[in-house]
Amino acid sequence: MVNLKKALYTLMHRVNTILFFLVLLLNLGAVAQTVPKFINQKSVGGFISTGFPLYTLQESTTYQPLLMGGAVHLPLYQTKGRFNIALDLAPQVGFVPYQNGMEYEFGLNFIFSFGFQVGENSILSANIGTGPHYITAAIERQASGFIFSDHFNIAYKKRIKNLQLGFTVGIRHISNAGLKEPNLGIENVGLGLSLAKLF
């Protein structure tokens, strides 16, 4: 009888120990889930980028814009995996030193971002976007006025606490879809830096 009581006591002690650790693990899992997976997080921030010209224009100068703007990043679904598609909205303004003066462009880009979470706090994405812009520069290759700004780039994003630091490299093309001549378009290789607040 004593051995039975001792065995039951030992069994109950082990069951209580196992239950304690199960509850602890479940609570730790719940705490971990309160921080969303990086690939699923929305963000709001800003960026700065420049475009290096691929060629000299007929006017013996280059078209090298300095672009600054905002960025709203909206993942399209809550994925349990490491891949997500997001829509980025990026209003921007550009400053273009041109023929001893300053020209400007401004507009809004709509960007589809195809992102892969390559680490707990790192994302690599391919981004393609377009949007209406307006340029003041009248260039032999491109008429001033309304244009479309198209681009493709590769981005690396790093989560640092509740902030996101990003680097981009890609190619940008501007032209007006034949609405006005001349319309040969202008291409640049772009490099960019961004900083955003995560939600």
GUGUNU-341424 format. One record per residue: y, z, x of N, C-alpha, C in turn. Coordinates in steps of 0.05 Angstrom, whole numbers, plus 5000, padded with zeros to 4 digits. Atoms other than C-alpha are relative to their C-alpha. Example, Ala and Ser with C-alpha at 12.3 -4.5 7.8 and 13.67 -1.06 7.14 Angstrom:
BEGIN
497650005018491051565246502450005018
497649994984497951435273502250144985
***
This chain:
BEGIN
497650005017500050005000502550005017
497749984982504750185057500449735013
499850264987503149525092501249794981
499050195020504649145027503050034997
497149955002511449485020501549905024
498850094975512949345093500249695001
500050305000511048605085502149904980
498050085020515348545021502850045011
497449944989521148875056500849795022
499650204979520448405116500649724988
499650265014519947795069502849994988
497349995013526148015030502249985020
497950004979530048125094500349715011
499950274990528247425119501249814979
498850175022529947105051503050054999
497249945001536647465051501549875024
498850124976538047225123500349704996
499950295005536346505104502149934980
498050045021540646545041502850035011
497449964988546446825081500949765017
499450234983546146245131500449754983
499650235018545445735075502850014987
497449975012551646005040502249955021
498150054979555346005106500349715007
499950284995553445285120501449844978
498750145023555545065050503050055000
497149954999562245405058501349855023
498950154978563345085126500249714993
499950275009561644415096502349954981
497850035019566644525040502750005014
497549994985572044705090500449745015
499850254985570544085131500849784982
499450215018571143655069502950014990
497349995009578143905054501849825017
498550204984580643465112498849734995
501150275007579742745088499249855025
500850184978576142245132502549835007
497750144991581441895174500349734987
500050275011579641205147501050004971
499349985028581241455076502850114996
497449875003588041765090502349814996
497550155004594641495063502050095022
498049924981600641495109502749874994
497350115003608141375109501450045027
498749974975612041235172501749765007
498350214991615840735214498849865025
501050154977614740225269502349865014
498250174985618339835323498249805015
501550214986615839175353501849795011
498550224989618138595394498149765002
501650244998615837875398500749845025
499550154976615137515464499649704994
500150285007616636775457497849855014
502150174988611136265470501249765014
498850234988616135735491503150034998
497050015001623535585504500749804978
499050185021627235275445501649775012
498550244991630834605449502850085009
497349904993637335005455500050145027
500349874974634735255523500350304999
500149715003634035965497497450074986
502549915013628536385466500750154974
499749845025627536715398498250245003
501549764994625437425414501150234982
499049795018626437905354499150285008
500749724999626538655357499850094971
500449925028623538885291499650304997
500349725007624139575260499750024970
500449975029621839825193498350234993
501749795010617740275150497249894994
502750085007610440265132498750204982
501549835019606540535073497149895001
502850084997598940525084498450114977
501449915024594640545021497149905001
502950085001586940535029499349924972
500750105027583940144971497850154986
502149835012578040614960499250235018
500949774984575041274983497249945009
502650074990569341065027498650245013
501549804986563741505052499149905028
500750114974562541035111502349995018
497950024979566840825169501849764997
498450255004569940185140501750034974
498350005024575740125092502049775001
497950215002580639595068502550144989
497649875009587839805059502249794996
497650165004594339505035502350155013
497749894987600439625078502549864989
497450115008607539525053502050065022
498349964976612539415110502749864997
497350114999619939305097501050015028
499250014972623339105161502649845004
497550144992629738865195499749925029
500350104973630138455258502749935012
497650064984635438375312499249805021
500850224982635237725352502449925017
497950104982639737625413499649695003
500350295001641236875409502649865006
497750154991646136425445502550175002
497849824995650736985468501050154976
499349855024650837295399497650154989
502249855013646437685351499549884973
500950095026642437395293498250214988
501549795014638637785241497949884982
501950085020632637745197499150264986
501049775015630038215143498249914978
501950085021624538225092497950224995
502249815008618138555065497449865005
502650114995611138435090497850154984
502349895013604638545051497649945019
502050024979598938685099497350114991
502749905005591438735088498850095027
501049874976588339205139497050054997
502949965001580839175153499350195023
500249794980579539835189497250115004
502649874993573540135225500750265015
499649754987573540875243498050015023
501750014976570840865315499650285012
500349734991571441615326501150184978
499149825021573142235286503049974995
497150025002580542115300501149735010
499250264990580841375319499249784981
500650245017581240725279500849755015
499450274990580940005302500149824976
499850175024583339495251501049725007
498950274999584638755242501849974976
498050015021590838615201501149724996
498850265005593337985167502050044977
497949955019599837955129502049774998
497850195004605537535101502150144982
497949895017612037655065502549845002
497450145000618837365046502050135019
497949904982624337435098502449814998
497650174999631337165109501050025029
498950004973634036945177502849874999
497250114998641236805196500149785021
499850194978639636395258499349714990
500550285005640135635251499149875026
501350094975635435355303499049714996
500950285002633434635318497249984988
502850005010626234815302499950114971
500349855025627735245240502850044986
497549965015633135245186500450294994
499449725008636635895169499450024970
500549955029635436215101497350144996
502549875007629036435067497749885015
502450094985622636405107497750194992
502349825002615636715107499350095028
500949894974613537175163497050064998
502949965000606037115175499150115027
500949894975602237515226497150084999
502749894997595337715251500150185025
500049834977594538315296497550195000
502149794996589538825323501550265004
498649744998591539555316498050225008
501549764994589040205346501750234990
498649775011590840845309498650265008
501049744991590041555334501150224982
499149775016590342175289500450245019
499349764985593942765321501050214980
499449815021593743345272500649854974
499350155024597443075211501849765005
498550234993600742505248498149785009
501550234991598341805265501749835019
498750174979600341425328498549745001
501350265000599040675328501149815020
499250224982599240085376498949744989
500850265010598939355356500549785020
499550244985598338685390499049774983
500850225017598138015355501949765003
498350245000601537355338501449984973
498350025023607137225289501149724997
499050265005609336575257502050014977
498050025022615636445215500649714994
499250275010617035825174500650034970
499249975028619435665103498349844981
501950145018613435285074501249734990
498950265007617434635073502250004979
497849985019623034885028502649885010
497550104988628334655076499449905028
500450114973628634235140502350085018
502650034987627734325197498250234995
501949795007621434725189497549985019
502250004981617234685253498850285003
500949734997616735445254500350115028
499749864974617135955310497750205002
502149814995611436355341500750195023
499649794980611536995381497450165003
502049804996606437445413501350284998
498749745006608038145387498650245011
501049734993607238855413501550204983
498649815017608639445368499050295004
500549714999608740205365500750124973
499449885026608340615301499450305000
500549725004608641345280500150064970
500149965028606741595211499050284994
500949745010605542235171497649944982
502550045015598442285142500050184975
500349845025596842525071497150014992
***
